[in-house]
């Protein structure tokens, strides 16, 4: 049997240290406390940050325990409970925006629609609760990719698989096109999607303009649970000329409606400062 | 820019009190809620602390304003919807309740009801009030409290002790309590006491005499939508402009303003109400004749009601008493782990069966248990119980009204359960439709209050706010529907006559 892995022991020591006292320490303080080289400490901290077990305060540069660690074992939010807690705000969003509302969570590399409110025009519409949507071609999916570490991993894997498959099958498709194309505007490369996801992280909301269905656009924002963990996304979707001001720009009023609804649900789920 | 104005709605429910601010488009602006303690001192007894409920309201009403960033001055009016039939007595001078409130589910008046039913003039009750003699309603509870508290009857006769259902208590407290509090009730709540003449909408002296309730303790009966007074506490200066029983409020919130329109609200219990216009319709199939609403000086609108005692509370029991789920919505997750009920049926006759059976001696059962049954099957049976009970009252409603229900408008917390909503569409063989505001109880109270102060101009304007948010279409094989319904009915029969005459609890 192999001996203990030193870097994991060191990581555990860092987490124990952060769990004590004020809970916010700089990399130098941590290195000194544990008698480690600063470079080693920094490497471990960056790895822990990558999996969400520690967070770095932007202003001070100090490290603290991450939300993902606080919710190990308790982060699971039943999708039926999410719907139940969100239903009033989803209704109000549909009513304010005049568009259909969906709430999605991550399931096996797809967006699972857990709630759907009809567009409030009393036209014939069908409930699509239970449907699976692509992560890369929907606003809901982009939110999950941007804020859910699992989603990004899953997509990477599926992208690699798709790339391998398309390579095996045809041998002629463009090497960078690894994501399924639905329309002319679908983001089909990892690079394009990566840029979109970075923008989503910066602005806190996501848009999808005719990327899954011609003529349709959607706007989404993250729903956060206790501690700020993203547990799902809420979106409005409708005709592109209603959702957007110009070909490239979603209506900021609608963006604000979606973000406000997401915040109201997050607050009811105990998300605190978000 | 003009300052935004809102209507505040208070839904004083069985398990919690909720405060919602609505804007002119009937959209939710902010919502606060607080649960109150349920007291079960003996089998069949259910009590609430009326002061706790008042303190909850004092807390959540300003909190709802805070969350919207609004001041009390921006509230055009406040409307109250309340759990019905729950009975509070309090001291007019001190404002302190006499013991705990007796809740609508409480069956302690069983023996008293049997005693009343044996009297030769007992027919007076259904004839005048439109309701059967049952433990469900308020008057027997008033009598029980008067009988079980020494000296209380004399104090009630002198007007020192007041009676009210929850809306009366809250309006009295809001308007100052011992310090000038207004003691009123509305026609819908009064219609659930067994003390009001369903035609004249006044307290009936013969009914008061029959139940031995002094007139001095009763509130004044007013319309459902009119200004009763101004709040001096909680939200000072706000006009209190509506009160309705929660189920009538939901009928109003679903904009069932025309004769023949119906809705079903899925909460602790579930209640199907059909608007019957300006005439009270007598049921021959176990439904209740009740007042739907009355706006200002306009004639009252009546309704037929199918009351189901236990639906959402069966899910709560599954969560709290059996501990098989940790939150109510998880019942759907658990139920979806299996394909069907596995032959298992649960009839939740926890306090007897209400419409259309009205069997107070029935008690709940789980039948069809085999070693095959898992908790997933039990979860299915829990949800299906709500579906089949709906089917029974819809059948009764169709028989009484001579109409066939073509679509069921639904609302309430359980409409978030897609499996249940699909099952209801399946067993009714009719589409089930949820409106954009699932909180129709709160919305109805807001609508009535807004109408009373001119915040909304008329009923047509309110109708335009109604939009379909979801629809479930029937998809069950007719043969399976028929055989499952038959199984359910056989299960129901097995609950009858469980309690022996004179046996409590």
Interface residues (C-beta under 8 A of the other chain):
Chain A: X78 X79 X80 X81 X83 X84 X85 X87 X88 X89 X91 X92 X94 X95 X96 X116 X117 X118 X120 X121 X122 X125 X127 X129
Chain B: X25 X26 X27 X28 X29 X31 X327 X328 X329 X330 X331 X332 X333 X413 X415 X416 X417 X418 X436 X437 X438 X439 X467 X468 X469 X470 X471 X472
